[in-house]
Amino acid sequence: MKIAFVGKGGSGKTTLSSLFIRGLAADGTPVMAVDADINQHLGAALGLTDEQAAALPAMGAHLPLIKEYLRGGNARIASAETMIKTTPPGAGSRLLRVVEDNPVYDACARDVRLDDGTIRLMATGPFTEADLGVACYHSKVGAVELCLNHLVDGPGEYVVVDMTAGSDSFASGMFTRFDMTFLVAEPTRKGVSVYRQYKEYARDFGVALRVVGNKVQDEADLRFLRDEVGDDLLVTLSHSDWVRAMEKGRPAPFATLESANRAALDTLKAAALRSYEQRDWARYTRQMVHFHLKNAESWGNAKTGADLASQVDPAFVLGETVPVP
């Protein structure tokens, strides 16, 4: 299942993403973690040194390879150059699985050893000085969206994406690629403002959205969040000595994380599973096509010089039973 963590900058979404990933790994669950934030901190939150995090390959730098591999033998796609971030799969496309080896993972993913297991980590790559004035960060995140469009995942597998802060993910259809979106919100007016934006934007697309209250110190904080987000509030987390030690570069074994916070992670996992069980692969595919046609008309056709609507395979529905070429 596919899980997104979103929230305003500084809300703790990367920390919560890393805790959720650690909890899954401790249970022996296959996990693909993706750092899609403009500020690349997920690797460090998972215990990598600054040097190790900086050495992670950038998905954006391997976009030509990703496109060529995913295109496979899809006759509707004339060349990899005509693929854009929203290009959907069709007959002949190569699909990705969470647990497999392939050229995309060889180039873009690295194994990260945690306390009780190993996860795969991919990163979009940082926004560099060379990009200033000539590139848009969405071009980097486009590699993530393209992979998600071609990814077939099962109920016992997790793809966890630490999204860019705020509501930037609505610049494309990537916000519809998830079975559950956890919005991390502090008990402040700014903390819930991103929630209101997400709620409004996602309203017409059936996006499963639940709020995780972070840095909740007392009953007044809890009451504030309940008043502001209502039934969308799933669970709250309070101060954690374990997290403070981790942020100082001195992480303790994950098994020593406070029991209340471990229980909160279990609540997140249960909510994600319930949402996955309601996944409609046909609707999932229709939404993919909807945003592809929208992007094609608005800029894709002009950029590629091709009619990108012709890339859509009307008979194709992504799903667990689709064979991998």
C-alpha atoms as a printed R data frame, in Angstrom:
    type eleno elety resid chain resno       x      y       z
1   ATOM     1    CA   MET     A     1   0.000  0.000   0.000
2   ATOM     2    CA   LYS     A     2   1.084  3.561  -0.657
3   ATOM     3    CA   ILE     A     3   1.304  6.049   2.221
4   ATOM     4    CA   ALA     A     4   2.093  9.786   2.092
5   ATOM     5    CA   PHE     A     5   3.158 12.021   4.948
6   ATOM     6    CA   VAL     A     6   2.433 15.717   4.380
7   ATOM     7    CA   GLY     A     7   2.342 18.869   6.469
8   ATOM     8    CA   LYS     A     8   3.822 22.320   6.746
9   ATOM     9    CA   GLY     A     9   7.564 22.740   7.105
10  ATOM    10    CA   GLY     A    10   8.687 21.981  10.654
11  ATOM    11    CA   SER     A    11   5.545 20.045  11.570
12  ATOM    12    CA   GLY     A    12   7.524 16.847  12.099
13  ATOM    13    CA   LYS     A    13   6.328 14.955   9.012
14  ATOM    14    CA   THR     A    14   9.807 13.618   8.208
15  ATOM    15    CA   THR     A    15  10.263 12.450  11.794
16  ATOM    16    CA   LEU     A    16   6.837 10.775  11.725
17  ATOM    17    CA   SER     A    17   7.623  9.213   8.341
18  ATOM    18    CA   SER     A    18  10.835  7.745   9.697
19  ATOM    19    CA   LEU     A    19   9.144  6.400  12.831
20  ATOM    20    CA   PHE     A    20   6.418  4.778  10.741
21  ATOM    21    CA   ILE     A    21   9.050  3.210   8.475
22  ATOM    22    CA   ARG     A    22  11.023  1.948  11.467
23  ATOM    23    CA   GLY     A    23   7.889  0.426  12.949
24  ATOM    24    CA   LEU     A    24   7.124 -1.420   9.717
25  ATOM    25    CA   ALA     A    25  10.693 -2.680   9.417
26  ATOM    26    CA   ALA     A    26  10.609 -3.900  13.011
27  ATOM    27    CA   ASP     A    27   7.591 -6.024  12.063
28  ATOM    28    CA   GLY     A    28   9.471 -7.510   9.106
29  ATOM    29    CA   THR     A    29   7.287 -5.690   6.561
30  ATOM    30    CA   PRO     A    30   8.731 -4.932   3.090
31  ATOM    31    CA   VAL     A    31   9.156 -1.149   2.819
32  ATOM    32    CA   MET     A    32  10.100  1.188   0.003
33  ATOM    33    CA   ALA     A    33  10.772  4.660   1.425
34  ATOM    34    CA   VAL     A    34  10.889  7.723  -0.822
35  ATOM    35    CA   ASP     A    35  12.153 11.174   0.126
36  ATOM    36    CA   ALA     A    36  10.184 13.511  -2.138
37  ATOM    37    CA   ASP     A    37  10.725 16.657  -0.076
38  ATOM    38    CA   ILE     A    38  12.718 19.598  -1.419
39  ATOM    39    CA   ASN     A    39  14.691 19.411   1.836
40  ATOM    40    CA   GLN     A    40  16.175 15.921   1.842
41  ATOM    41    CA   HIS     A    41  16.114 14.830   5.506
42  ATOM    42    CA   LEU     A    42  14.540 11.368   5.475
43  ATOM    43    CA   GLY     A    43  17.861  9.565   5.117
44  ATOM    44    CA   ALA     A    44  19.271 11.310   8.178
45  ATOM    45    CA   ALA     A    45  16.069 10.586  10.116
46  ATOM    46    CA   LEU     A    46  16.564  6.903   9.289
47  ATOM    47    CA   GLY     A    47  20.070  6.982  10.749
48  ATOM    48    CA   LEU     A    48  22.284  7.761   7.760
49  ATOM    49    CA   THR     A    49  25.265 10.014   8.313
50  ATOM    50    CA   ASP     A    50  25.371 13.317   6.436
51  ATOM    51    CA   GLU     A    51  27.873 11.776   4.024
52  ATOM    52    CA   GLN     A    52  25.733  8.689   3.428
53  ATOM    53    CA   ALA     A    53  22.600 10.802   2.898
54  ATOM    54    CA   ALA     A    54  24.427 13.078   0.443
55  ATOM    55    CA   ALA     A    55  25.626 10.025  -1.496
56  ATOM    56    CA   LEU     A    56  22.096  8.776  -2.187
57  ATOM    57    CA   PRO     A    57  21.449  8.716  -5.952
58  ATOM    58    CA   ALA     A    58  18.990 11.325  -7.202
59  ATOM    59    CA   MET     A    59  15.956  9.910  -9.007
60  ATOM    60    CA   GLY     A    60  15.694 13.091 -11.049
61  ATOM    61    CA   ALA     A    61  19.179 12.499 -12.441
62  ATOM    62    CA   HIS     A    62  18.112  9.069 -13.713
63  ATOM    63    CA   LEU     A    63  14.849 10.148 -15.339
64  ATOM    64    CA   PRO     A    64  15.876  9.032 -18.878
65  ATOM    65    CA   LEU     A    65  16.693  5.545 -17.576
66  ATOM    66    CA   ILE     A    66  13.422  5.402 -15.625
67  ATOM    67    CA   LYS     A    67  11.401  6.396 -18.677
68  ATOM    68    CA   GLU     A    68  13.127  3.946 -21.011
69  ATOM    69    CA   TYR     A    69  12.701  1.043 -18.600
70  ATOM    70    CA   LEU     A    70   9.031  1.749 -17.829
71  ATOM    71    CA   ARG     A    71   8.158  2.295 -21.505
72  ATOM    72    CA   GLY     A    72   9.163 -1.291 -22.222
73  ATOM    73    CA   GLY     A    73   7.306 -2.519 -25.293
74  ATOM    74    CA   ASN     A    74   4.337 -0.156 -25.021
75  ATOM    75    CA   ALA     A    75   3.526  0.572 -28.673
76  ATOM    76    CA   ARG     A    76   1.523  3.679 -27.726
77  ATOM    77    CA   ILE     A    77   4.670  5.459 -26.521
78  ATOM    78    CA   ALA     A    78   6.873  6.362 -29.482
79  ATOM    79    CA   SER     A    79   9.954  7.123 -27.397
80  ATOM    80    CA   ALA     A    80  11.072  7.741 -23.849
81  ATOM    81    CA   GLU     A    81  11.418 11.429 -24.732
82  ATOM    82    CA   THR     A    82   7.642 11.698 -25.165
83  ATOM    83    CA   MET     A    83   6.953 10.401 -21.649
84  ATOM    84    CA   ILE     A    84   6.058 12.980 -19.014
85  ATOM    85    CA   LYS     A    85   5.584 12.622 -15.267
86  ATOM    86    CA   THR     A    86   1.923 11.625 -15.645
87  ATOM    87    CA   THR     A    87   2.319  9.074 -18.466
88  ATOM    88    CA   PRO     A    88   0.194  6.054 -17.476
89  ATOM    89    CA   PRO     A    89   1.152  2.431 -18.143
90  ATOM    90    CA   GLY     A    90  -0.513  0.360 -20.831
91  ATOM    91    CA   ALA     A    91  -0.109 -2.949 -22.593
92  ATOM    92    CA   GLY     A    92   3.601 -3.663 -22.925
93  ATOM    93    CA   SER     A    93   4.714 -1.231 -20.195
94  ATOM    94    CA   ARG     A    94   7.100 -2.499 -17.571
95  ATOM    95    CA   LEU     A    95   5.698 -2.299 -14.047
96  ATOM    96    CA   LEU     A    96   7.511 -2.040 -10.739
97  ATOM    97    CA   ARG     A    97   6.998 -4.273  -7.718
98  ATOM    98    CA   VAL     A    98   8.017 -3.402  -4.180
99  ATOM    99    CA   VAL     A    99  10.006 -6.609  -3.711
100 ATOM   100    CA   GLU     A   100  12.096 -7.189  -6.814
101 ATOM   101    CA   ASP     A   101  15.338 -6.203  -8.475
102 ATOM   102    CA   ASN     A   102  15.284 -4.061 -11.601
103 ATOM   103    CA   PRO     A   103  17.414 -1.391 -13.324
104 ATOM   104    CA   VAL     A   104  15.410  1.463 -11.759
105 ATOM   105    CA   TYR     A   105  16.121  0.255  -8.231
106 ATOM   106    CA   ASP     A   106  19.729 -0.533  -9.141
107 ATOM   107    CA   ALA     A   107  20.228  3.083 -10.200
108 ATOM   108    CA   CYS     A   108  17.995  4.933  -7.732
109 ATOM   109    CA   ALA     A   109  17.540  2.862  -4.555
110 ATOM   110    CA   ARG     A   110  19.830  1.962  -1.702
111 ATOM   111    CA   ASP     A   111  19.290 -0.505   1.124
112 ATOM   112    CA   VAL     A   112  19.265  1.006   4.609
113 ATOM   113    CA   ARG     A   113  19.801 -1.254   7.583
114 ATOM   114    CA   LEU     A   114  17.640 -0.387  10.588
115 ATOM   115    CA   ASP     A   115  17.503 -2.021  14.030
116 ATOM   116    CA   ASP     A   116  15.282 -4.913  13.047
117 ATOM   117    CA   GLY     A   117  15.325 -5.013   9.278
118 ATOM   118    CA   THR     A   118  16.366 -3.469   5.990
119 ATOM   119    CA   ILE     A   119  14.349 -1.037   3.878
120 ATOM   120    CA   ARG     A   120  14.857  0.406   0.408
121 ATOM   121    CA   LEU     A   121  15.312  4.160   0.212
122 ATOM   122    CA   MET     A   122  14.990  6.395  -2.827
123 ATOM   123    CA   ALA     A   123  15.309 10.184  -3.007
124 ATOM   124    CA   THR     A   124  14.318 12.738  -5.624
125 ATOM   125    CA   GLY     A   125  17.568 14.590  -5.065
126 ATOM   126    CA   PRO     A   126  18.117 18.061  -3.600
127 ATOM   127    CA   PHE     A   127  17.382 21.340  -5.325
128 ATOM   128    CA   THR     A   128  20.857 22.612  -6.192
129 ATOM   129    CA   GLU     A   129  22.360 25.962  -7.113
130 ATOM   130    CA   ALA     A   130  22.540 24.784 -10.722
131 ATOM   131    CA   ASP     A   131  18.735 24.484 -10.717
132 ATOM   132    CA   LEU     A   132  18.089 28.052  -9.571
133 ATOM   133    CA   GLY     A   133  16.314 30.072 -12.231
134 ATOM   134    CA   VAL     A   134  16.286 27.241 -14.784
135 ATOM   135    CA   ALA     A   135  14.469 24.321 -13.185
136 ATOM   136    CA   CYS     A   136  11.338 23.600 -11.218
137 ATOM   137    CA   TYR     A   137  11.408 21.206  -8.294
138 ATOM   138    CA   HIS     A   138   8.332 19.497  -9.703
139 ATOM   139    CA   SER     A   139  10.549 18.224 -12.538
140 ATOM   140    CA   LYS     A   140  12.505 16.261  -9.934
141 ATOM   141    CA   VAL     A   141   9.410 14.965  -8.144
142 ATOM   142    CA   GLY     A   142   8.117 13.893 -11.551
143 ATOM   143    CA   ALA     A   143  10.393 10.852 -11.359
144 ATOM   144    CA   VAL     A   144   8.552  9.767  -8.213
145 ATOM   145    CA   GLU     A   145   5.138 10.252  -9.827
146 ATOM   146    CA   LEU     A   146   6.134  8.259 -12.903
147 ATOM   147    CA   CYS     A   147   7.321  5.374 -10.727
148 ATOM   148    CA   LEU     A   148   4.161  5.452  -8.599
149 ATOM   149    CA   ASN     A   149   2.049  5.315 -11.767
150 ATOM   150    CA   HIS     A   150   3.833  2.098 -12.754
151 ATOM   151    CA   LEU     A   151   4.023  0.508  -9.303
152 ATOM   152    CA   VAL     A   152   1.940 -2.512  -8.334
153 ATOM   153    CA   ASP     A   153   1.889 -3.022  -4.572
154 ATOM   154    CA   GLY     A   154   0.124 -5.519  -2.363
155 ATOM   155    CA   PRO     A   155  -1.460 -5.390   1.118
156 ATOM   156    CA   GLY     A   156   1.669 -6.737   2.820
157 ATOM   157    CA   GLU     A   157   3.969 -4.192   1.166
158 ATOM   158    CA   TYR     A   158   4.422 -0.501   1.921
159 ATOM   159    CA   VAL     A   159   5.586  2.468  -0.098
160 ATOM   160    CA   VAL     A   160   6.052  5.412   2.269
161 ATOM   161    CA   VAL     A   161   6.620  8.848   0.725
162 ATOM   162    CA   ASP     A   162   7.790 11.882   2.672
163 ATOM   163    CA   MET     A   163   6.193 14.596   0.535
164 ATOM   164    CA   THR     A   164   7.283 18.159  -0.052
165 ATOM   165    CA   ALA     A   165   5.997 20.599   2.554
166 ATOM   166    CA   GLY     A   166   2.729 22.481   2.195
167 ATOM   167    CA   SER     A   167   0.360 21.905  -0.705
168 ATOM   168    CA   ASP     A   168   2.942 21.705  -3.520
169 ATOM   169    CA   SER     A   169   1.974 18.112  -4.339
170 ATOM   170    CA   PHE     A   170  -1.230 19.466  -5.907
171 ATOM   171    CA   ALA     A   171   0.860 20.757  -8.814
172 ATOM   172    CA   SER     A   172   0.297 17.287 -10.302
173 ATOM   173    CA   GLY     A   173  -1.902 14.266  -9.724
174 ATOM   174    CA   MET     A   174   0.534 12.662  -7.306
175 ATOM   175    CA   PHE     A   175  -1.728 13.417  -4.336
176 ATOM   176    CA   THR     A   176  -4.179 10.780  -5.666
177 ATOM   177    CA   ARG     A   177  -1.550  8.011  -5.765
178 ATOM   178    CA   PHE     A   178  -1.888  7.060  -2.093
179 ATOM   179    CA   ASP     A   179  -4.148  4.746  -0.149
180 ATOM   180    CA   MET     A   180  -3.717  6.978   2.888
181 ATOM   181    CA   THR     A   181  -2.378 10.487   3.367
182 ATOM   182    CA   PHE     A   182  -1.305 11.331   6.902
183 ATOM   183    CA   LEU     A   183  -1.241 15.072   7.458
184 ATOM   184    CA   VAL     A   184   1.004 15.976  10.368
185 ATOM   185    CA   ALA     A   185  -0.280 19.070  12.157
186 ATOM   186    CA   GLU     A   186   0.898 20.978  15.188
187 ATOM   187    CA   PRO     A   187  -1.767 22.462  17.486
188 ATOM   188    CA   THR     A   188  -1.437 25.964  16.014
189 ATOM   189    CA   ARG     A   189  -3.330 28.012  13.437
190 ATOM   190    CA   LYS     A   190  -0.492 27.602  10.942
191 ATOM   191    CA   GLY     A   191  -0.344 23.921  11.788
192 ATOM   192    CA   VAL     A   192  -3.902 23.290  10.612
193 ATOM   193    CA   SER     A   193  -3.852 25.688   7.641
194 ATOM   194    CA   VAL     A   194  -2.250 23.060   5.369
195 ATOM   195    CA   TYR     A   195  -4.938 20.603   6.481
196 ATOM   196    CA   ARG     A   196  -7.649 22.967   5.258
197 ATOM   197    CA   GLN     A   197  -5.890 23.343   1.898
198 ATOM   198    CA   TYR     A   198  -5.500 19.591   1.500
199 ATOM   199    CA   LYS     A   199  -9.082 18.940   2.523
200 ATOM   200    CA   GLU     A   200 -10.365 21.421  -0.035
201 ATOM   201    CA   TYR     A   201  -8.148 20.295  -2.928
202 ATOM   202    CA   ALA     A   202  -8.633 16.578  -2.328
203 ATOM   203    CA   ARG     A   203 -12.390 16.756  -1.778
204 ATOM   204    CA   ASP     A   204 -13.408 15.695  -5.286
205 ATOM   205    CA   PHE     A   205 -10.902 12.850  -5.652
206 ATOM   206    CA   GLY     A   206 -11.764 10.509  -2.798
207 ATOM   207    CA   VAL     A   207  -8.396 11.014  -1.097
208 ATOM   208    CA   ALA     A   208  -8.220  9.271   2.285
209 ATOM   209    CA   LEU     A   209  -6.886 11.955   4.620
210 ATOM   210    CA   ARG     A   210  -6.285 11.655   8.361
211 ATOM   211    CA   VAL     A   211  -4.591 14.107  10.694
212 ATOM   212    CA   VAL     A   212  -1.774 13.144  13.037
213 ATOM   213    CA   GLY     A   213  -1.419 15.697  15.822
214 ATOM   214    CA   ASN     A   214   2.220 16.279  16.697
215 ATOM   215    CA   LYS     A   215   3.895 18.112  19.587
216 ATOM   216    CA   VAL     A   216   0.677 17.901  21.610
217 ATOM   217    CA   GLN     A   217   1.531 18.879  25.183
218 ATOM   218    CA   ASP     A   218  -1.736 19.076  27.067
219 ATOM   219    CA   GLU     A   219  -5.512 18.786  26.951
220 ATOM   220    CA   ALA     A   220  -5.808 22.311  25.543
221 ATOM   221    CA   ASP     A   221  -3.681 21.345  22.538
222 ATOM   222    CA   LEU     A   222  -5.785 18.239  21.984
223 ATOM   223    CA   ARG     A   223  -9.034 20.192  22.257
224 ATOM   224    CA   PHE     A   224  -7.734 22.758  19.740
225 ATOM   225    CA   LEU     A   225  -6.990 20.077  17.152
226 ATOM   226    CA   ARG     A   226 -10.344 18.385  17.697
227 ATOM   227    CA   ASP     A   227 -12.135 21.691  17.238
228 ATOM   228    CA   GLU     A   228 -10.192 22.485  14.050
229 ATOM   229    CA   VAL     A   229 -10.118 19.134  12.205
230 ATOM   230    CA   GLY     A   230 -12.960 17.184  13.791
231 ATOM   231    CA   ASP     A   231 -13.206 13.482  13.046
232 ATOM   232    CA   ASP     A   232 -10.205 13.629  10.705
233 ATOM   233    CA   LEU     A   233  -7.959 13.646  13.784
234 ATOM   234    CA   LEU     A   234  -6.696 10.075  14.010
235 ATOM   235    CA   VAL     A   235  -4.104 10.142  16.768
236 ATOM   236    CA   THR     A   236  -1.708 12.487  18.555
237 ATOM   237    CA   LEU     A   237   1.897 12.251  19.630
238 ATOM   238    CA   SER     A   238   3.544 14.099  22.465
239 ATOM   239    CA   HIS     A   239   7.125 14.811  23.499
240 ATOM   240    CA   SER     A   240   9.518 11.933  22.901
241 ATOM   241    CA   ASP     A   241  12.905 11.590  24.541
242 ATOM   242    CA   TRP     A   242  13.645  8.876  21.973
243 ATOM   243    CA   VAL     A   243  13.047 11.307  19.104
244 ATOM   244    CA   ARG     A   244  15.116 14.022  20.768
245 ATOM   245    CA   ALA     A   245  18.057 11.638  21.083
246 ATOM   246    CA   MET     A   246  17.638 10.565  17.461
247 ATOM   247    CA   GLU     A   247  17.624 14.179  16.282
248 ATOM   248    CA   LYS     A   248  20.903 14.721  18.140
249 ATOM   249    CA   GLY     A   249  22.455 11.818  16.269
250 ATOM   250    CA   ARG     A   250  22.318  9.428  19.215
251 ATOM   251    CA   PRO     A   251  19.408  7.100  18.399
252 ATOM   252    CA   ALA     A   252  18.452  4.416  20.881
253 ATOM   253    CA   PRO     A   253  17.160  0.987  19.769
254 ATOM   254    CA   PHE     A   254  13.710  1.374  18.219
255 ATOM   255    CA   ALA     A   255  12.313 -1.128  20.727
256 ATOM   256    CA   THR     A   256  12.816  1.530  23.431
257 ATOM   257    CA   LEU     A   257  10.493  4.055  21.782
258 ATOM   258    CA   GLU     A   258   7.837  5.116  24.289
259 ATOM   259    CA   SER     A   259   4.895  2.727  24.431
260 ATOM   260    CA   ALA     A   260   2.357  5.505  23.783
261 ATOM   261    CA   ASN     A   261   4.146  6.474  20.583
262 ATOM   262    CA   ARG     A   262   4.478  2.832  19.512
263 ATOM   263    CA   ALA     A   263   0.714  2.506  19.998
264 ATOM   264    CA   ALA     A   264   0.194  5.623  17.854
265 ATOM   265    CA   LEU     A   265   2.220  4.039  15.043
266 ATOM   266    CA   ASP     A   266   0.079  0.913  15.294
267 ATOM   267    CA   THR     A   267  -2.988  3.122  14.888
268 ATOM   268    CA   LEU     A   268  -1.534  4.621  11.716
269 ATOM   269    CA   LYS     A   269  -0.793  1.185  10.306
270 ATOM   270    CA   ALA     A   270  -4.314 -0.074  11.029
271 ATOM   271    CA   ALA     A   271  -5.864  2.996   9.369
272 ATOM   272    CA   ALA     A   272  -3.677  2.529   6.288
273 ATOM   273    CA   LEU     A   273  -4.670 -1.117   5.989
274 ATOM   274    CA   ARG     A   274  -8.388 -0.294   6.233
275 ATOM   275    CA   SER     A   275  -7.998  2.275   3.492
276 ATOM   276    CA   TYR     A   276  -6.036 -0.089   1.244
277 ATOM   277    CA   GLU     A   277  -8.777 -2.696   1.543
278 ATOM   278    CA   GLN     A   278 -11.101 -0.192  -0.160
279 ATOM   279    CA   ARG     A   279  -8.756  0.542  -3.065
280 ATOM   280    CA   ASP     A   280 -10.545  0.621  -6.394
281 ATOM   281    CA   TRP     A   281  -7.938 -0.136  -9.070
282 ATOM   282    CA   ALA     A   282 -10.256  1.043 -11.854
283 ATOM   283    CA   ARG     A   283 -10.773  4.439 -10.196
284 ATOM   284    CA   TYR     A   284  -7.066  4.601  -9.427
285 ATOM   285    CA   THR     A   285  -6.313  4.135 -13.132
286 ATOM   286    CA   ARG     A   286  -8.995  6.629 -14.223
287 ATOM   287    CA   GLN     A   287  -7.509  9.309 -11.985
288 ATOM   288    CA   MET     A   288  -4.082  8.613 -13.440
289 ATOM   289    CA   VAL     A   289  -5.459  9.092 -16.958
290 ATOM   290    CA   HIS     A   290  -7.401 12.217 -15.920
291 ATOM   291    CA   PHE     A   291  -4.279 14.030 -14.756
292 ATOM   292    CA   HIS     A   292  -2.260 12.821 -17.721
293 ATOM   293    CA   LEU     A   293  -4.759 14.285 -20.179
294 ATOM   294    CA   LYS     A   294  -4.893 17.497 -18.162
295 ATOM   295    CA   ASN     A   295  -1.091 17.862 -18.160
296 ATOM   296    CA   ALA     A   296  -0.867 16.876 -21.820
297 ATOM   297    CA   GLU     A   297  -3.251 19.646 -22.861
298 ATOM   298    CA   SER     A   298  -1.776 22.284 -20.596
299 ATOM   299    CA   TRP     A   299   1.929 21.824 -21.391
300 ATOM   300    CA   GLY     A   300   2.932 18.254 -22.308
301 ATOM   301    CA   ASN     A   301   1.878 18.273 -25.970
302 ATOM   302    CA   ALA     A   302   3.705 21.526 -26.626
303 ATOM   303    CA   LYS     A   303   6.847 20.393 -24.826
304 ATOM   304    CA   THR     A   304   7.134 16.990 -26.501
305 ATOM   305    CA   GLY     A   305   5.653 17.832 -29.895
306 ATOM   306    CA   ALA     A   306   3.405 14.777 -29.620
307 ATOM   307    CA   ASP     A   307  -0.259 14.078 -28.953
308 ATOM   308    CA   LEU     A   308   0.124 12.576 -25.488
309 ATOM   309    CA   ALA     A   309  -3.543 11.622 -25.301
310 ATOM   310    CA   SER     A   310  -2.678  8.788 -27.677
311 ATOM   311    CA   GLN     A   311  -0.514  7.250 -24.928
312 ATOM   312    CA   VAL     A   312  -3.644  6.261 -22.988
313 ATOM   313    CA   ASP     A   313  -4.579  2.591 -23.317
314 ATOM   314    CA   PRO     A   314  -8.366  2.558 -22.729
315 ATOM   315    CA   ALA     A   315  -8.433 -1.183 -22.018
316 ATOM   316    CA   PHE     A   316  -5.666 -1.128 -19.421
317 ATOM   317    CA   VAL     A   317  -6.388 -1.220 -15.683
318 ATOM   318    CA   LEU     A   318  -3.489 -1.309 -13.269
319 ATOM   319    CA   GLY     A   319  -3.836 -4.014 -10.624
320 ATOM   320    CA   GLU     A   320  -2.187 -6.810  -8.708
321 ATOM   321    CA   THR     A   321  -3.108 -9.344 -11.393
322 ATOM   322    CA   VAL     A   322  -1.460 -7.438 -14.251
323 ATOM   323    CA   PRO     A   323   1.470 -9.545 -15.514
324 ATOM   324    CA   VAL     A   324   4.916 -7.946 -15.553
325 ATOM   325    CA   PRO     A   325   6.414 -8.093 -19.099
